[in-house]
Amino acid sequence: MLRTALNSSDDFSFTYELVPGQGCCGKKVERLLDFARAVKADGRIKALSVTDNPGGNAALAPAAIGTELLRLNIEPLIHFSLKDKNRSQIVSHIYLYQRLGLRSLLVMGGDFPRPGYCGQARPVFDLDSIQTLQLMREMESGQQPGCILSHELPQLRLFKGCVVSPFKATEAEQVWQFANLLRKVRAGADFIVSQLGFDLRKLEELMTLLRREHVRLPVLANVFIPSLATARAMAAGKVPGVLLPPELLKQIEREEATGDKQARLDRAAAMIVRCKRGGCRGVHLGGSGLRFEEVSYMLDRFEQWDKEAAPSLPPCDFPLHKTWYFYQDKAGRSGEAVPLTPGSKRGLVKLRSLSHHLLFQQQLTSRLFGRICLFCAQGSRRAAALTQVERCIKRLLFNCRMCGDCTLSSSAFLCPQAGCPKRLTNGPCGGSHLGFCEVHPERRCFWVRVYERLDQQTALQHLAALPHLPPKDWALEHSSFWISFFTKQQRGK
């Protein structure tokens, strides 16, 4: 089992990523299953992961290939993407996977949906990765959210993975990635898979951070073997969250021009050696149109070099020019973290924070404001008038969408419902590119803007210790947050 292999200090495990395409049958599906049969016969790959609508494009649901893999006696690792599911569908899919015996789930937000039938699909992102991991942990303990049955349902058995990108090029993006990783661990993740990248110092920094934070979860490093076309797309920023350095692209172009088919496989094998010696418990493999014979060759080369004390490895470390590093030490194994520089654009945050404190936290003024709100709540006309006042004020100041479940004070008084296309409230996704948004590349990432407005004394540990904001209560949409806040407070008494 993957759980057993990853939690064994003696094992170095491999998983490989399968990408189902559009359609339910045909040559593409048969090629995937032929690949799986070759994996089973070879025996070195512990599990095959199955993607869930990668790139935001509709594709064959992962449960289909997952059940086929079970019939071949291969463990599936199902990508559990949240972009297309509301919380009811998330619970339903957990039940489905449990019924089918698909217990290893890699939880991720997922890429923003691409245009499909009759135009752009509506993105969901009802829960984020942190909230979903917490939900899964509660379901494992026998709690069934929203269950209408009077009896307790059986506990579930899940092996829950989370994703982190240690390869971000800017401070704000990288600090948020590390902070959210620590929050995912706290929420119940069982193992970690890195985003793909080619800067090995960045990967070493991730391992250093986990050691210093006493996180002992197994880490699978993502080693991806791109084709020339894929490398060009990555270098152009067309693959969400992936950075491919120009030097590596030039190297791949030279290899293609000379017809060298083995160089990229040797480079990947060298990366695997470095990952193992850096403390990773395994590697998550992927590639563009690879045949199993190529994967087998790559694993053979890794085994050959792994036996050598000081192997002569081909170049496999490709840092991005002017990238930001978390640790001062070049090796990423010692030294102190570099000083962080949040709060470079504080603006009116202090004034808005003071106003929030007076209206919702300071006893005397908040009590008076609360009485006004509760008085208005007692009549429909008064409530409508107060709601309109709130809408006008918050629309002017924050471009508020009146979700009725406000989290402004948790995001430096920027509204994630208006500013983040995925409406994430617990921190960013992994799709940003050089500080800019995955969905709107002309805009800076919403959570980068939040980072610039944080208190200047904010450290990684402060962000990692932030409480998990619960999912939005959409029954409150278009209603007054002021009224609901003080109503809940009154009921709490």
C-alpha positions as CSV (number, residue, x, y, z in Angstrom):
1,M,0.0,0.0,0.0
2,L,1.1,3.6,-0.6
3,R,0.5,4.5,3.0
4,T,2.8,1.8,4.2
5,A,5.5,2.5,1.7
6,L,5.6,6.2,2.4
7,N,5.6,5.8,6.1
8,S,8.5,3.3,5.9
9,S,11.9,4.8,6.4
10,D,13.4,2.0,4.4
11,D,11.4,2.6,1.2
12,F,11.9,5.2,-1.5
13,S,8.6,5.2,-3.4
14,F,7.6,6.1,-6.9
15,T,4.2,7.2,-8.2
16,Y,3.4,8.1,-11.8
17,E,0.7,10.5,-13.1
18,L,-1.8,9.3,-15.6
19,V,-3.8,12.0,-17.5
20,P,-7.2,10.8,-18.9
21,G,-8.3,12.8,-21.8
22,Q,-11.7,13.5,-23.2
23,G,-14.0,10.6,-24.1
24,C,-14.7,7.4,-22.2
25,C,-13.0,4.9,-24.4
26,G,-10.7,4.7,-27.4
27,K,-7.0,4.5,-28.1
28,K,-6.0,7.1,-25.4
29,V,-7.7,5.1,-22.6
30,E,-6.3,1.8,-23.9
31,R,-2.8,3.3,-23.9
32,L,-3.2,4.4,-20.3
33,L,-4.3,0.9,-19.3
34,D,-1.4,-0.7,-21.3
35,F,1.0,1.6,-19.5
36,A,-0.6,0.5,-16.2
37,R,-0.1,-3.2,-17.1
38,A,3.5,-2.5,-17.8
39,V,3.8,-0.8,-14.4
40,K,2.3,-3.8,-12.7
41,A,4.7,-6.2,-14.4
42,D,7.7,-4.0,-13.6
43,G,6.8,-3.5,-9.9
44,R,8.9,-0.5,-9.1
45,I,6.1,2.1,-9.1
46,K,3.9,1.9,-6.0
47,A,0.8,3.8,-7.2
48,L,-0.6,5.5,-10.3
49,S,-2.1,8.9,-9.8
50,V,-5.1,9.9,-11.9
51,T,-5.7,13.6,-12.7
52,D,-9.1,15.4,-12.3
53,N,-9.8,17.7,-15.2
54,P,-6.2,19.0,-15.5
55,G,-5.8,22.5,-16.9
56,G,-9.4,23.2,-16.2
57,N,-10.5,21.1,-19.2
58,A,-13.3,18.5,-19.0
59,A,-12.0,15.0,-19.1
60,L,-12.8,11.4,-18.1
61,A,-13.6,11.4,-14.3
62,P,-10.7,9.8,-12.3
63,A,-13.0,7.2,-10.7
64,A,-13.2,5.5,-14.1
65,I,-9.5,4.9,-14.5
66,G,-9.2,4.4,-10.7
67,T,-11.5,1.4,-10.7
68,E,-9.7,-0.1,-13.7
69,L,-6.4,0.2,-11.8
70,L,-7.9,-1.7,-8.9
71,R,-8.9,-4.5,-11.2
72,L,-5.2,-4.7,-12.3
73,N,-4.2,-4.8,-8.6
74,I,-2.5,-1.4,-8.8
75,E,-3.1,1.3,-6.1
76,P,-4.7,4.5,-7.5
77,L,-3.9,7.9,-6.1
78,I,-6.9,10.0,-7.1
79,H,-6.5,13.8,-7.6
80,F,-9.3,15.3,-5.6
81,S,-9.8,18.7,-7.3
82,L,-12.2,21.3,-5.8
83,K,-12.8,23.6,-8.7
84,D,-16.0,21.9,-9.9
85,K,-17.5,20.6,-6.6
86,N,-19.6,22.3,-3.9
87,R,-19.4,20.9,-0.4
88,S,-22.3,18.5,-1.0
89,Q,-20.6,17.1,-4.0
90,I,-17.3,16.8,-2.1
91,V,-19.0,14.7,0.6
92,S,-20.7,12.7,-2.1
93,H,-17.5,12.0,-3.9
94,I,-15.8,11.0,-0.6
95,Y,-18.5,8.4,-0.1
96,L,-18.2,7.3,-3.7
97,Y,-14.4,6.8,-3.5
98,Q,-14.8,5.0,-0.2
99,R,-17.3,2.6,-1.7
100,L,-15.1,1.9,-4.7
101,G,-12.0,1.3,-2.5
102,L,-10.2,4.5,-3.7
103,R,-8.8,5.6,-0.4
104,S,-5.7,7.6,-1.4
105,L,-6.7,11.1,-2.3
106,L,-4.5,14.1,-3.3
107,V,-6.5,17.2,-2.3
108,M,-6.0,20.3,-4.4
109,G,-7.9,23.4,-5.5
110,G,-7.4,22.7,-9.2
111,D,-6.9,24.9,-12.2
112,F,-9.5,27.5,-13.1
113,P,-12.1,26.0,-15.5
114,R,-11.6,26.6,-19.2
115,P,-14.3,27.5,-21.7
116,G,-16.4,24.5,-22.7
117,Y,-19.9,23.7,-23.7
118,C,-21.6,27.1,-24.8
119,G,-18.9,29.1,-23.2
120,Q,-17.1,29.6,-19.8
121,A,-18.0,27.1,-17.0
122,R,-18.9,28.6,-13.7
123,P,-16.0,27.9,-11.2
124,V,-17.1,26.5,-7.8
125,F,-14.3,26.5,-5.3
126,D,-16.9,26.2,-2.5
127,L,-14.2,24.7,-0.1
128,D,-10.5,25.2,-0.3
129,S,-7.9,22.6,0.4
130,I,-7.5,23.4,4.1
131,Q,-11.3,23.2,4.7
132,T,-11.6,20.0,2.7
133,L,-8.7,18.3,4.6
134,Q,-10.4,19.3,7.9
135,L,-13.8,17.9,6.6
136,M,-12.1,14.6,5.6
137,R,-10.5,14.3,9.1
138,E,-13.9,14.8,10.7
139,M,-15.5,12.2,8.4
140,E,-12.7,9.8,9.3
141,S,-13.7,10.1,13.0
142,G,-17.3,9.2,12.2
143,Q,-18.8,12.7,11.9
144,Q,-20.9,13.0,8.9
145,P,-21.5,16.7,7.9
146,G,-25.2,17.5,7.2
147,C,-26.2,13.9,7.8
148,I,-30.0,13.5,8.3
149,L,-29.7,10.0,9.8
150,S,-30.1,9.6,13.5
151,H,-27.4,6.9,13.9
152,E,-23.6,7.4,13.6
153,L,-22.2,6.2,10.2
154,P,-19.0,4.1,10.0
155,Q,-15.7,5.8,10.2
156,L,-13.9,6.3,6.8
157,R,-10.4,5.2,5.9
158,L,-8.6,7.8,3.9
159,F,-5.0,8.6,3.0
160,K,-5.0,12.4,2.4
161,G,-2.3,14.2,0.5
162,C,-1.8,17.9,0.0
163,V,0.2,20.0,-2.5
164,V,2.7,22.8,-2.1
165,S,4.8,24.7,-4.5
166,P,8.3,25.5,-3.2
167,F,9.3,27.0,-6.5
168,K,7.7,30.4,-6.4
169,A,9.9,33.3,-7.5
170,T,8.6,36.1,-5.3
171,E,8.6,36.5,-1.5
172,A,4.9,37.0,-1.0
173,E,4.0,33.9,-3.1
174,Q,6.6,31.6,-1.4
175,V,5.8,32.7,2.1
176,W,2.1,32.1,1.6
177,Q,2.8,28.7,0.1
178,F,4.9,27.6,3.1
179,A,2.3,29.1,5.6
180,N,-0.6,27.3,3.9
181,L,1.4,24.0,3.8
182,L,1.8,24.2,7.6
183,R,-1.9,24.9,7.9
184,K,-2.8,21.9,5.7
185,V,-0.6,19.7,7.9
186,R,-2.5,21.0,10.9
187,A,-5.8,20.4,9.1
188,G,-5.0,16.7,8.7
189,A,-2.9,16.0,5.7
190,D,-1.1,12.6,5.7
191,F,1.5,13.2,3.0
192,I,2.9,16.0,0.8
193,V,3.4,16.3,-2.9
194,S,5.4,19.2,-4.4
195,Q,4.4,21.1,-7.5
196,L,6.8,20.4,-10.4
197,G,9.9,22.6,-10.7
198,F,13.5,22.5,-11.7
199,D,15.3,24.6,-8.9
200,L,16.7,22.0,-6.5
201,R,17.7,24.6,-3.9
202,K,14.0,25.5,-3.6
203,L,13.2,21.8,-3.0
204,E,15.9,21.6,-0.3
205,E,14.4,24.7,1.3
206,L,11.1,22.9,1.6
207,M,12.7,19.9,3.3
208,T,14.7,22.3,5.7
209,L,11.5,24.1,6.6
210,L,9.6,20.9,7.4
211,R,12.5,19.6,9.6
212,R,12.6,22.9,11.5
213,E,8.9,22.9,12.0
214,H,9.0,19.3,13.2
215,V,6.8,18.1,10.4
216,R,7.5,14.4,9.8
217,L,5.0,13.7,6.9
218,P,6.5,11.9,3.9
219,V,7.2,14.2,0.9
220,L,7.0,13.2,-2.7
221,A,9.0,15.5,-5.0
222,N,7.5,16.1,-8.4
223,V,9.8,15.2,-11.2
224,F,8.3,16.0,-14.6
225,I,9.8,15.2,-18.0
226,P,8.5,17.8,-20.5
227,S,8.5,17.4,-24.2
228,L,9.7,20.4,-26.2
229,A,6.1,21.7,-26.8
230,T,5.3,21.4,-23.2
231,A,8.5,23.1,-22.1
232,R,7.8,26.0,-24.4
233,A,4.3,26.3,-22.9
234,M,5.7,26.2,-19.4
235,A,8.4,28.8,-20.2
236,A,5.7,31.1,-21.6
237,G,3.7,30.8,-18.4
238,K,0.8,28.9,-20.0
239,V,0.8,26.1,-17.4
240,P,-0.6,27.5,-14.1
241,G,1.9,27.7,-11.3
242,V,4.8,26.3,-13.2
243,L,8.1,28.1,-13.9
244,L,10.5,26.7,-16.5
245,P,13.8,28.6,-16.7
246,P,15.0,29.8,-20.1
247,E,18.3,27.9,-19.7
248,L,16.4,24.6,-19.4
249,L,14.3,25.5,-22.4
250,K,17.5,26.1,-24.5
251,Q,18.9,22.8,-23.3
252,I,15.7,20.9,-24.4
253,E,15.8,22.7,-27.7
254,R,19.4,21.7,-28.3
255,E,18.5,18.1,-27.4
256,E,15.6,18.1,-29.8
257,A,17.8,19.5,-32.6
258,T,20.4,16.9,-32.2
259,G,17.9,14.0,-31.7
260,D,19.1,13.2,-28.3
261,K,16.2,11.2,-26.8
262,Q,17.9,10.1,-23.6
263,A,19.1,13.4,-22.2
264,R,15.8,14.4,-20.6
265,L,15.5,10.9,-19.1
266,D,19.1,11.1,-17.7
267,R,18.3,14.6,-16.3
268,A,15.2,13.3,-14.6
269,A,17.1,10.3,-13.1
270,A,19.7,12.7,-11.7
271,M,17.0,14.8,-10.2
272,I,15.6,11.7,-8.5
273,V,19.0,11.0,-7.0
274,R,19.2,14.5,-5.6
275,C,15.7,14.3,-4.2
276,K,16.4,11.1,-2.4
277,R,19.6,12.4,-0.9
278,G,17.8,15.5,0.1
279,G,15.4,13.6,2.4
280,C,12.3,13.1,0.2
281,R,10.5,9.8,0.8
282,G,9.7,9.4,-2.8
283,V,9.1,10.9,-6.2
284,H,5.9,11.7,-8.1
285,L,6.8,11.2,-11.8
286,G,5.1,12.7,-14.8
287,G,5.9,13.4,-18.4
288,S,4.6,14.4,-21.8
289,G,3.7,11.3,-23.9
290,L,6.2,9.0,-22.2
291,R,6.3,5.3,-23.1
292,F,6.9,2.9,-20.3
293,E,10.2,1.8,-21.8
294,E,11.4,5.4,-21.3
295,V,10.2,5.4,-17.7
296,S,11.9,2.1,-17.1
297,Y,15.2,3.4,-18.6
298,M,15.0,6.4,-16.3
299,L,14.4,4.2,-13.2
300,D,17.4,2.0,-14.3
301,R,19.6,5.0,-14.5
302,F,18.5,6.2,-11.1
303,E,19.2,2.8,-9.5
304,Q,22.7,2.8,-11.1
305,W,23.6,6.2,-9.8
306,D,22.0,5.7,-6.4
307,K,24.4,2.8,-5.7
308,E,27.4,5.1,-6.3
309,A,28.7,7.2,-3.4
310,A,29.6,10.2,-5.6
311,P,28.0,9.7,-9.0
312,S,28.8,11.9,-12.0
313,L,25.4,13.3,-12.7
314,P,24.3,15.4,-15.7
315,P,23.2,19.0,-15.0
316,C,19.7,18.8,-13.4
317,D,19.5,22.0,-11.3
318,F,18.0,25.0,-13.2
319,P,17.3,28.1,-10.9
320,L,15.2,31.0,-12.3
321,H,17.1,34.2,-12.6
322,K,16.4,36.7,-9.7
323,T,14.3,34.2,-7.8
324,W,13.7,34.8,-4.1
325,Y,15.0,32.3,-1.6
326,F,13.6,31.7,1.9
327,Y,17.0,30.8,3.5
328,Q,20.2,32.7,3.3
329,D,22.3,29.6,3.1
330,K,22.8,28.7,-0.6
331,A,22.5,25.0,0.2
332,G,19.2,25.5,2.0
333,R,20.3,23.1,4.7
334,S,21.4,25.6,7.4
335,G,21.5,29.3,8.1
336,E,18.7,31.6,9.0
337,A,15.6,32.6,7.1
338,V,16.0,35.9,5.2
339,P,14.2,38.9,6.8
340,L,10.7,39.1,5.4
341,T,9.3,42.4,4.0
342,P,5.5,42.3,4.3
343,G,3.6,45.5,4.7
344,S,5.3,47.5,1.9
345,K,1.9,49.1,0.9
346,R,-0.1,49.4,4.1
347,G,-2.3,52.2,2.8
348,L,-5.4,52.7,4.9
349,V,-5.2,49.3,6.7
350,K,-4.6,50.9,10.1
351,L,-7.6,53.2,9.8
352,R,-9.8,50.4,8.7
353,S,-8.5,48.1,11.4
354,L,-9.3,50.7,14.0
355,S,-12.8,51.1,12.6
356,H,-13.4,47.4,12.7
357,H,-12.1,47.2,16.2
358,L,-14.4,50.0,17.4
359,L,-17.5,48.5,15.7
360,F,-17.0,44.8,16.4
361,Q,-14.5,44.3,19.2
362,Q,-14.3,47.4,21.6
363,Q,-16.8,46.8,24.3
364,L,-18.5,50.2,24.6
365,T,-18.7,51.2,21.0
366,S,-19.4,47.7,19.6
367,R,-22.2,47.3,22.2
368,L,-23.8,50.5,21.0
369,F,-23.4,49.6,17.3
370,G,-24.7,46.1,18.0
371,R,-27.9,47.5,19.6
372,I,-28.5,49.6,16.5
373,C,-28.1,46.6,14.3
374,L,-30.3,44.3,16.4
375,F,-33.0,47.1,16.6
376,C,-33.0,47.3,12.8
377,A,-33.2,43.5,12.5
378,Q,-36.6,43.6,14.3
379,G,-38.3,45.2,11.3
380,S,-38.1,44.3,7.7
381,R,-38.0,47.9,6.5
382,R,-35.3,48.8,9.0
383,A,-33.3,45.7,8.1
384,A,-33.5,46.5,4.4
385,A,-32.5,50.1,5.1
386,L,-29.5,49.1,7.2
387,T,-28.5,46.5,4.5
388,Q,-28.6,49.2,1.9
389,V,-26.4,51.5,4.0
390,E,-23.9,48.6,4.5
391,R,-23.9,47.8,0.8
392,C,-23.2,51.4,-0.2
393,I,-20.4,51.9,2.3
394,K,-18.7,48.6,1.7
395,R,-19.1,48.7,-2.0
396,L,-17.4,52.1,-2.1
397,L,-14.6,51.1,0.2
398,F,-14.0,47.5,-0.6
399,N,-15.9,46.7,-3.8
400,C,-18.0,44.4,-1.5
401,R,-20.2,41.7,-3.1
402,M,-22.4,41.3,0.0
403,C,-21.7,37.7,0.7
404,G,-23.2,38.2,4.2
405,D,-20.3,36.2,5.7
406,C,-17.6,38.8,5.7
407,T,-13.9,38.0,6.1
408,L,-12.4,41.4,5.3
409,S,-10.5,41.7,8.6
410,S,-8.7,38.4,7.8
411,S,-7.4,39.6,4.4
412,A,-6.0,43.1,5.3
413,F,-9.4,44.7,4.3
414,L,-9.3,43.5,0.8
415,C,-12.3,41.5,-0.3
416,P,-11.5,38.0,-1.7
417,Q,-15.0,37.7,-3.2
418,A,-14.2,40.7,-5.4
419,G,-10.5,40.4,-5.8
420,C,-9.8,36.6,-6.1
421,P,-11.3,34.8,-9.1
422,K,-11.4,31.6,-6.9
423,R,-12.8,33.5,-3.9
424,L,-10.3,31.9,-1.6
425,T,-10.4,33.0,2.0
426,N,-7.6,31.0,3.6
427,G,-4.7,32.1,1.4
428,P,-3.7,31.7,-2.3
429,C,-3.8,28.8,-4.7
430,G,-0.7,27.6,-6.4
431,G,-1.5,29.0,-9.9
432,S,0.1,32.4,-9.6
433,H,2.9,33.3,-12.0
434,L,5.7,35.8,-10.9
435,G,3.2,37.5,-8.6
436,F,0.4,37.7,-11.1
437,C,-3.0,36.0,-11.1
438,E,-3.5,32.6,-12.8
439,V,-6.9,33.7,-14.2
440,H,-6.2,37.3,-15.0
441,P,-2.5,37.5,-15.9
442,E,-2.6,41.3,-16.1
443,R,-3.6,41.6,-12.4
444,R,-1.4,40.9,-9.5
445,C,-2.4,38.0,-7.3
446,F,-4.9,39.0,-4.7
447,W,-3.0,37.3,-1.9
448,V,0.3,39.1,-3.0
449,R,-1.6,42.3,-2.5
450,V,-2.8,41.1,0.9
451,Y,0.9,40.3,1.9
452,E,1.9,43.9,1.0
453,R,-0.7,45.2,3.5
454,L,0.2,43.0,6.4
455,D,1.8,44.3,9.5
456,Q,5.5,44.7,8.9
457,Q,6.4,42.4,11.8
458,T,4.5,39.5,10.3
459,A,6.5,36.3,10.2
460,L,5.9,32.9,8.6
461,Q,4.9,31.5,11.9
462,H,2.2,34.2,12.3
463,L,0.6,33.2,9.0
464,A,1.0,29.5,9.6
465,A,-0.8,29.9,13.0
466,L,-3.8,31.7,11.5
467,P,-7.1,29.9,12.4
468,H,-8.8,28.1,9.5
469,L,-11.7,30.3,8.3
470,P,-14.8,28.1,7.9
471,P,-16.6,27.7,4.6
472,K,-19.0,30.5,3.6
473,D,-22.6,30.2,4.7
474,W,-24.2,31.0,1.3
475,A,-27.7,31.3,3.0
476,L,-26.5,34.7,4.1
477,E,-25.7,36.0,0.6
478,H,-27.0,39.5,-0.1
479,S,-28.0,39.9,3.6
480,S,-26.4,42.3,6.2
481,F,-23.2,41.0,7.8
482,W,-23.6,43.6,10.5
483,I,-27.0,42.1,11.5
484,S,-25.9,38.5,11.3
485,F,-22.7,39.2,13.3
486,F,-24.5,40.6,16.3
487,T,-27.4,38.2,16.0
488,K,-25.0,35.3,16.3
489,Q,-23.2,37.1,19.2
490,Q,-26.5,37.5,21.0
491,R,-27.4,33.8,20.5
492,G,-24.0,32.9,21.8
493,K,-24.8,34.5,25.1
